[in-house]
Amino acid sequence: MKYCQQIVLKNGKTAVLRNGVASDGSAVFENFNRTHAETDFLLSYPDENSFDSEKEGQFLEQKTASTHEIELIAFVDGKVAGTAGIEAVGTKDKVRHRAEFGISVLKEYWGLGIGRALLEACIKCAKEAGYAQLELTVVAENARAIALYQKAGFVEYGRNPRGFHSRISGFQEVVYMLLKL
């Protein structure tokens, strides 16, 4: 899926949200490792990253060529500030109406509107791709993210009190949320 948008952040700077290309692989790979080291709210740790710069570039190209999945990059001053995407839950008839949403933003860019813009862009893309439902999983302690998702219309449909097992804090409760499109 193709996407490109320019937004003005709360600090007055401009951000560009766009698809990734192969040459973005290195910067997105570095961003992944940084964001996953900065917070304990994401699914994995940097040492669990199965990609390298080249594989990341290939992944970005695949998502750009896809008609139903996307990976967006938020650039501020030419630097990758965050990424977000939608991915099909599956291709079988019973689940092809569902997509999963994922996002990460560098801590230095929290609170500027990048997360909201990436979320809104992914919701738009999910609708255009024909999905009927967008889903996500969020750590229950991540109140800022939950508030953002609720403002966008996501509703909670369940919890798992031992959904994640953090190296830092032990078990973390995860909240399952969905948005009917």
N, C-alpha and C positions, 0 to 999 in steps of 0.2 A: 504494500500500500504506500502510496506517495502522500507526503504531508510536509508543509512548510508554513510557519507562522512566525511573525515577529511580535513580541509583547514588551510593554514597559513595566519594569519591576517597581516595587514599592520604594526602592532607593533611587529611582529615576534612571537607572541603567536599562539598556535594551538587552533582551534575550532573544535568541533565534531557536525555535523548536523545529527540528527537521529530522528526516530519515538519516540513518547512518550509511556511509559508504565504506568500502574496504580500507581506504586510507585513514579512516577514523578509528580503526581497530586498536592501535596502540594507546590512544588517548582514552578510549572507552574502557579498555583493559585496566589502565592505571586508575581510572575513576572508580571502577568496580572494586578494586582492591582497597582504595581509600575509604569509600563509603562503608564497605563491609567491616572495616577496622574501627570506624568512628562511632558506631552504635551497635548495641546488642539487640536491636529490633529486627534485623534482617535474617533471612533464612540460613545463611552460611557465613563462613569466615574466609578471609583472603587465602589462607593455605588450602582451602577446599575448592578453589577456582580451578575448573578442569580446562579452561581456555588459556591460550596465550594470545599475543597480539594478532597473529595471523588467523587463528580460529575465530577470534572476536570479529575481525574484518569480514570473514566468510559468513558468520552469523548475521551481521548487519546487512550484508548484500542479500541474503536469503529473505530476511524480513522485508526489505524494500521491494523485492520482486514478488512477494506474496500478495494475494488478493484478499486474504482474510486475517493476516497477522501483521503486527507492526512493532518496531522498536524505535522510539524517538529519543533524540539527544537534545538537551538544552545547553546551548552555548552562551556564555557571557564573556565578553572581551576575548573571544576566540578560545576560551577554556571550557571543557566539559564540566558543567555544574550539576547535571543530573541526567538520569535516563528513566524511561518508563516504556511499558509495552503491554500488548495484549497477545495472548496465545490461546489457540483452541484447546478446549478440554479434551476433545477427541474427535475422530472422524466418523464414528458409528452414528447411525440415525438417531439413537436415543440421547446422545449428548452433543450433537453438532450445533445445537442452539446456544451452547454455553462457551464463554471465554473467560480466561483468568487474567487479572490485572496485576502488574508488579511495578514498583517504583523505588528509586533511591536518589537522594539529593545530598550533595556534600553539605556538611554541617554549616560551613561558612555562608551558605545560601539559604538556610532555613529561614522561614518567615518573610520571604521576599515575594512570594506568589508563584514561584517556579513549580512547586508541587501541585498547586491548584491548576495551573495552566497545562501541565503535563496530563493530569487526571482528566480535565475537560477535553483535551485533544484525543486521548485514548477512548473516552466515552463516545465522542463523535465518530471516530474510526470504527469502533465496535458496531455502532448503529449502521454505518455505511456498509460494513462487511456482512450485515444481515443477522447478527447475533440477537437473541431475545433476552439474554441475561449475561451480566458481567459479574464476576466473583473475585473475592480477594480474601486473604488471611492476614490478620494483623495481631501483633502482641497486645494483650489487654492493657498493659501499662503505657502503651503509646497513645496517650489521650489526645495529643495534637493531631495525629493521623486519623484517629477514629472520628474526631470532630470534623475534619476535612471531608471524610467519606460520607458522614451523615449529612453534611450541608449539600453534597452532590446527589443525595437521594438514596444512598446505600442503607440497607437495614440489616441488622444482625439476625442470623438464623440459627446460630449455635455457638457453643464454646467447647474447647478441650482444655481442661485444667492442667494437663501435662503435654501440651501440643509441641512445645520446643523444650529441649534440654540444653540450656546455656552452659558454656564453659565457665562463665563468670558468676551467674546468679542461680544456677540450678534450673528447676523446672519453671517454665513460663506458660501462662495461660494464653491461648490464642482464640481470637474471635473470628468467626466465619461471617462474612457479609456479602450481600448481593444487591445488584441494581437491576430492576426489570427495565429493559430498553423498549 
